[in-house]
C-alpha cells in the first residue's frame, strides 16, 4: 500500500497542477522522480 501511495504522489507531482500555482513545480524533477520510482522500487520489493 505504501508503494501505491508513493506512486500516486509521484504521479500527481509530475502532472504539475496545484504545484505550478504555488511555484513548487520543476518539470525535470517530476521526470526524474518517475524514472527513479520505476527502477528503484523493484529492487526493494520482490512481491509475494
Backbone as ProteinMPNN parsed JSONL, in Angstrom:
{"seq_chain_A": "XXXXXXXXXXXXXXXXXXXXXXXXXXXXXXXXXXXXXXXXXXXXXXXX", "coords_chain_A": {"N_chain_A": [[0.815, -1.176, 0.0], [1.998, 1.193, 0.68], [3.744, 1.554, -1.428], [2.001, 2.019, -3.563], [0.815, 4.396, -2.668], [3.025, 6.093, -2.636], [3.632, 6.066, -5.372], [1.393, 7.362, -6.33], [1.751, 9.955, -5.298], [4.092, 10.708, -6.651], [3.105, 10.639, -9.272], [1.099, 12.649, -9.196], [2.69, 14.901, -8.662], [4.255, 14.945, -10.99], [2.39, 15.701, -12.843], [2.002, 18.377, -12.421], [-0.179, 20.716, -11.955], [-1.596, 21.924, -8.973], [0.877, 22.447, -7.871], [2.225, 24.03, -9.672], [0.906, 26.459, -9.438], [1.702, 27.347, -6.944], [4.348, 27.677, -7.289], [6.057, 25.531, -6.887], [6.691, 23.585, -8.674], [8.884, 21.846, -10.69], [9.665, 20.817, -13.786], [11.651, 18.853, -14.629], [12.27, 17.532, -12.273], [9.971, 16.098, -11.679], [10.033, 14.267, -13.806], [12.426, 12.903, -13.246], [11.717, 11.785, -10.788], [9.7, 9.963, -11.505], [11.206, 8.241, -13.104], [13.14, 7.271, -11.257], [11.43, 6.074, -9.357], [10.313, 4.039, -10.876], [12.504, 2.35, -11.397], [13.796, 1.872, -8.941], [12.052, 0.886, -6.94], [11.416, -1.882, -7.662], [13.802, -3.09, -6.875], [13.733, -3.187, -4.117], [11.243, -4.31, -3.498], [10.068, -7.421, -4.005], [7.758, -8.817, -4.381], [5.097, -11.149, -3.534]], "CA_chain_A": [[0.0, 0.0, 0.0], [2.898, 2.347, 0.692], [4.275, 1.73, -2.778], [0.944, 2.652, -4.345], [0.666, 5.779, -2.203], [4.184, 6.825, -3.142], [3.466, 6.225, -6.813], [0.371, 8.383, -6.533], [2.367, 11.253, -5.034], [4.993, 10.985, -7.778], [2.267, 10.913, -10.44], [0.477, 13.96, -9.02], [3.716, 15.934, -8.831], [4.696, 15.002, -12.382], [1.346, 16.356, -13.624], [2.041, 19.831, -12.205], [-1.395, 21.092, -11.243], [-1.5, 22.957, -7.944], [2.279, 22.768, -7.594], [2.585, 25.15, -10.561], [0.323, 27.688, -8.91], [2.458, 27.777, -5.766], [5.749, 27.819, -7.651], [6.817, 24.388, -6.381], [6.815, 22.581, -9.731], [10.034, 21.867, -11.591], [9.341, 19.677, -14.647], [12.625, 17.767, -14.685], [12.222, 16.776, -11.024], [8.893, 15.131, -11.861], [10.521, 13.212, -14.702], [13.403, 12.102, -12.508], [11.015, 11.027, -9.754], [9.055, 8.826, -12.18], [12.278, 7.333, -13.514], [13.68, 6.611, -10.069], [10.404, 5.209, -8.761], [10.152, 2.877, -11.745], [13.641, 1.446, -11.353], [14.284, 1.595, -7.596], [11.089, 0.089, -6.167], [11.575, -3.336, -7.856], [14.986, -3.58, -6.173], [13.38, -3.43, -2.726], [10.019, -5.106, -3.369], [10.113, -8.558, -4.925], [6.438, -9.435, -4.493], [4.833, -12.251, -2.609]], "C_chain_A": [[0.871, 1.256, 0.0], [3.491, 2.621, -0.69], [3.251, 2.421, -3.664], [0.749, 4.109, -3.949], [1.829, 6.644, -2.688], [4.093, 7.069, -4.635], [2.429, 7.295, -7.133], [0.947, 9.781, -6.329], [3.299, 11.647, -6.178], [4.191, 11.353, -9.014], [1.632, 12.301, -10.358], [1.502, 15.067, -9.232], [4.134, 16.056, -10.293], [3.652, 15.655, -13.293], [1.373, 17.88, -13.484], [0.885, 20.268, -11.339], [-1.19, 22.183, -10.213], [-0.058, 23.327, -7.602], [2.766, 23.927, -8.463], [2.08, 26.474, -10.005], [1.106, 28.238, -7.728], [3.951, 27.92, -6.043], [6.634, 26.683, -7.165], [7.119, 23.35, -7.45], [8.037, 22.849, -10.595], [9.895, 20.634, -12.477], [10.358, 18.532, -14.629], [12.662, 16.951, -13.385], [11.101, 15.737, -11.09], [9.317, 13.972, -12.742], [11.523, 12.308, -13.998], [12.743, 11.248, -11.436], [10.33, 9.799, -10.349], [10.101, 7.791, -12.57], [12.835, 6.563, -12.318], [12.673, 5.648, -9.45], [10.259, 3.919, -9.562], [11.283, 1.869, -11.583], [14.113, 1.08, -9.944], [13.341, 0.691, -6.814], [11.24, -1.418, -6.424], [12.828, -3.913, -7.187], [14.622, -3.976, -4.746], [12.161, -4.333, -2.547], [10.006, -6.192, -4.436], [8.767, -9.219, -5.122], [6.28, -10.598, -3.529], [4.791, -13.557, -3.322]], "O_chain_A": [[0.515, 2.263, -0.612], [3.709, 3.772, -1.069], [3.6, 3.315, -4.435], [0.539, 4.963, -4.811], [1.633, 7.788, -3.099], [4.435, 8.15, -5.114], [2.578, 8.044, -8.098], [0.659, 10.691, -7.107], [3.291, 12.796, -6.62], [4.556, 12.284, -9.732], [1.628, 13.043, -11.34], [1.219, 16.059, -9.905], [4.345, 17.167, -10.781], [3.983, 16.111, -14.388], [0.83, 18.592, -14.329], [0.964, 20.196, -10.112], [-0.669, 23.251, -10.534], [0.191, 24.419, -7.092], [3.617, 24.711, -8.042], [2.763, 27.493, -10.099], [1.169, 29.451, -7.53], [4.727, 28.244, -5.145], [7.847, 26.858, -7.044], [7.745, 22.332, -7.157], [8.2, 23.933, -11.155], [9.995, 19.512, -11.981], [9.969, 17.364, -14.615], [13.053, 15.784, -13.41], [11.268, 14.617, -10.606], [8.994, 12.819, -12.454], [11.471, 11.087, -14.139], [13.16, 10.114, -11.199], [10.373, 8.718, -9.763], [9.893, 6.593, -12.382], [12.981, 5.342, -12.373], [13.029, 4.534, -9.063], [10.101, 2.839, -8.992], [11.046, 0.662, -11.628], [14.777, 0.057, -9.778], [13.802, -0.191, -6.09], [11.193, -2.184, -5.461], [12.895, -5.121, -6.959], [15.128, -4.968, -4.221], [12.06, -5.044, -1.548], [9.94, -5.9, -5.63], [8.644, -10.109, -5.963], [7.208, -10.971, -2.811], [4.579, -14.595, -2.695]]}, "name": "protein", "num_of_chains": 1, "seq": "XXXXXXXXXXXXXXXXXXXXXXXXXXXXXXXXXXXXXXXXXXXXXXXX"}
